[in-house]
Amino acid sequence: MAILVFSEETDGHASASALELTSKAAQLGEVTVFHVGEGSADALAELGAHGATSVHHMDPGDGLPAPAAAAAIADLVGGDAPAAVLFGMGNTDRDVAGRLSARLGRPVLAAAVDLSIDPVRVTSEILGGTQQIITEATAQAPALVIVRPKAFAANDTGGPAPSTTAVAAPDVGRSGSAVVVERHVEEQEGPDLEAANVVVSGGRGLGGPDNWHLVEELAAELKGAVGATRAVVDAGWVPYSLQVGQTGKTVKPTVYIATGISGAMQHMVGMKDSGTIIAINKDADAPIFGIADLGVVGDVQQIVPKLIEALKARS
Ligand SMILES: Cc1cc2nc3c(=O)[nH]c(=O)nc-3n(C[C@H](O)[C@H](O)[C@H](O)COP(=O)(O)OP(=O)(O)OC[C@H]3O[C@@H](n4cnc5c(N)ncnc54)[C@H](O)[C@@H]3O)c2cc1C
């Protein structure tokens, strides 16, 4: 069965979510990608390597991509409809999914973590990831599905470059007059939080921004990335780009170390699928211990410096 995947290009590369979705779709059927952006050879090659056989490419220039992309996809799926159109959770992905939903008059199945085709069945997380529901799409194809980051692995199977068809941005009237005036590149030091093998995250239990260096030093010793809870982001200790959770990033490292984090469900939904979870918290009843593989009950200000010292002594 045919599946359409939405992809947006940034800095000459396809988005991580597009590669994850293309890989999954390739296991289920024949994948066509609707790719928005410059259309660099690298981005197209990445999509092919992950299983896309054909790509519809639209370059919106400086225009806000979603209005034209939604109109173009609506035209595309009007005839020979794929079973599903898959989106990641990026801003443009969600913008296009919403507009396409309005154009086609059918719902969007959101927060998907698994998917099967024929019939289309979508497993979604609800209530902050504490429950899962399975929804079967019974409306006319295609089903519109937004998938959570890292629900599927991106598999580079070395496929050939896909055949590419240029799609002109359709005239969408006044909604097509919105332009992107500025792009902000997220500041980043050290390994990429979403791709890191080790993540050390800190929460309010650190006591204040003056103690944040403990999280950074532990992460540096482990060559890991630094994460944070929303509580400390909201308090202004660290930038939003470090937030892990429902309204932040989803991470799936081999090792996740939670220091001074209570384990609110909105935080856990962004890290619960990590390989080994280690929690340090002075409250033995903290919910984070419910999902931790290794729990240390104690004061982060005593334990973390000792850990750093021990790691330094080993290197
Ligand atoms: C719609 C919505 C979306 C949200 N999205 C997110 C999100 O994406 N990510 C997120 O993280 N949160 C999110 N939240 C907030 C979430 O509900 C929690 O408020 C937040 O995660 C708590 O952060 P925390 O664990 O740092 O703080 P707290 O809950 O205050 O926990 C601090 C912990 O530190 C421990 N502690 C205190 N002192 C020490 C010490 N000296 N040594 C060891 N342990 C100590 C305490 O026992 C406690 O367990 C969201 C909330 C809402 C309503």
Ligand as a Chemical Component Dictionary entry (heavy atoms), coordinates in Angstrom:
data_LIG
# 
_chem_comp.id                   LIG 
_chem_comp.type                 NON-POLYMER 
_chem_comp.pdbx_formal_charge   0 
_chem_comp.three_letter_code    LIG 
# 
loop_
_chem_comp_atom.comp_id 
_chem_comp_atom.atom_id 
_chem_comp_atom.alt_atom_id 
_chem_comp_atom.type_symbol 
_chem_comp_atom.charge 
_chem_comp_atom.model_Cartn_x 
_chem_comp_atom.model_Cartn_y 
_chem_comp_atom.model_Cartn_z 
_chem_comp_atom.pdbx_ordinal 
LIG C1  C1  C 0 0.884  21.239 29.895 1  
LIG C2  C2  C 0 2.151  20.975 30.673 2  
LIG C3  C3  C 0 3.275  20.614 29.974 3  
LIG C4  C4  C 0 4.462  20.353 30.655 4  
LIG N1  N1  N 0 5.574  19.978 29.951 5  
LIG C5  C5  C 0 6.680  19.655 30.620 6  
LIG C6  C6  C 0 7.848  19.200 29.916 7  
LIG O1  O1  O 0 7.889  19.138 28.670 8  
LIG N2  N2  N 0 8.928  18.847 30.644 9  
LIG C7  C7  C 0 8.951  18.909 32.019 10 
LIG O2  O2  O 0 9.987  18.583 32.614 11 
LIG N3  N3  N 0 7.879  19.344 32.700 12 
LIG C8  C8  C 0 6.772  19.745 32.040 13 
LIG N4  N4  N 0 5.707  20.206 32.742 14 
LIG C9  C9  C 0 5.879  20.507 34.189 15 
LIG C10 C10 C 0 5.761  19.281 35.068 16 
LIG O3  O3  O 0 4.405  19.068 35.398 17 
LIG C11 C11 C 0 6.563  19.467 36.378 18 
LIG O4  O4  O 0 6.116  20.644 37.023 19 
LIG C12 C12 C 0 8.063  19.570 36.184 20 
LIG O5  O5  O 0 8.538  18.518 35.356 21 
LIG C13 C13 C 0 8.750  19.474 37.544 22 
LIG O6  O6  O 0 10.111 19.714 37.395 23 
LIG P1  P1  P 0 11.139 19.229 38.500 24 
LIG O7  O7  O 0 11.106 17.761 38.597 25 
LIG O8  O8  O 0 12.420 19.918 38.184 26 
LIG O9  O9  O 0 10.602 19.940 39.828 27 
LIG P2  P2  P 0 9.840  19.367 41.076 28 
LIG O10 O10 O 0 8.603  18.640 40.684 29 
LIG O11 O11 O 0 9.714  20.504 42.032 30 
LIG O12 O12 O 0 10.820 18.259 41.672 31 
LIG C14 C14 C 0 12.017 18.527 42.286 32 
LIG C15 C15 C 0 12.528 17.222 42.889 33 
LIG O13 O13 O 0 13.814 17.437 43.411 34 
LIG C16 C16 C 0 13.919 16.686 44.619 35 
LIG N5  N5  N 0 14.952 17.347 45.422 36 
LIG C17 C17 C 0 14.867 18.520 46.073 37 
LIG N6  N6  N 0 16.055 18.821 46.649 38 
LIG C18 C18 C 0 16.893 17.806 46.360 39 
LIG C19 C19 C 0 18.225 17.521 46.655 40 
LIG N7  N7  N 0 18.997 18.387 47.353 41 
LIG N8  N8  N 0 18.769 16.376 46.194 42 
LIG C20 C20 C 0 18.016 15.484 45.480 43 
LIG N9  N9  N 0 16.731 15.710 45.160 44 
LIG C21 C21 C 0 16.184 16.861 45.575 45 
LIG C22 C22 C 0 12.544 16.721 45.232 46 
LIG O14 O14 O 0 12.390 15.604 46.090 47 
LIG C23 C23 C 0 11.663 16.669 44.009 48 
LIG O15 O15 O 0 11.298 15.328 43.698 49 
LIG C24 C24 C 0 4.505  20.476 32.071 50 
LIG C25 C25 C 0 3.345  20.836 32.758 51 
LIG C26 C26 C 0 2.190  21.083 32.078 52 
LIG C27 C27 C 0 0.955  21.449 32.855 53 
# 
loop_
_chem_comp_bond.comp_id 
_chem_comp_bond.atom_id_1 
_chem_comp_bond.atom_id_2 
_chem_comp_bond.value_order 
_chem_comp_bond.pdbx_ordinal 
LIG C1  C2  SING 1  
LIG C2  C3  SING 2  
LIG C2  C26 DOUB 3  
LIG C3  C4  DOUB 4  
LIG C4  N1  SING 5  
LIG C4  C24 SING 6  
LIG N1  C5  DOUB 7  
LIG C5  C6  SING 8  
LIG C5  C8  SING 9  
LIG C6  O1  DOUB 10 
LIG C6  N2  SING 11 
LIG N2  C7  SING 12 
LIG C7  O2  DOUB 13 
LIG C7  N3  SING 14 
LIG N3  C8  DOUB 15 
LIG C8  N4  SING 16 
LIG N4  C9  SING 17 
LIG N4  C24 SING 18 
LIG C9  C10 SING 19 
LIG C10 O3  SING 20 
LIG C10 C11 SING 21 
LIG C11 O4  SING 22 
LIG C11 C12 SING 23 
LIG C12 O5  SING 24 
LIG C12 C13 SING 25 
LIG C13 O6  SING 26 
LIG O6  P1  SING 27 
LIG P1  O7  DOUB 28 
LIG P1  O8  SING 29 
LIG P1  O9  SING 30 
LIG O9  P2  SING 31 
LIG P2  O10 DOUB 32 
LIG P2  O11 SING 33 
LIG P2  O12 SING 34 
LIG O12 C14 SING 35 
LIG C14 C15 SING 36 
LIG C15 O13 SING 37 
LIG C15 C23 SING 38 
LIG O13 C16 SING 39 
LIG C16 N5  SING 40 
LIG C16 C22 SING 41 
LIG N5  C17 SING 42 
LIG N5  C21 SING 43 
LIG C17 N6  DOUB 44 
LIG N6  C18 SING 45 
LIG C18 C19 SING 46 
LIG C18 C21 DOUB 47 
LIG C19 N7  SING 48 
LIG C19 N8  DOUB 49 
LIG N8  C20 SING 50 
LIG C20 N9  DOUB 51 
LIG N9  C21 SING 52 
LIG C22 O14 SING 53 
LIG C22 C23 SING 54 
LIG C23 O15 SING 55 
LIG C24 C25 DOUB 56 
LIG C25 C26 SING 57 
LIG C26 C27 SING 58 
# 
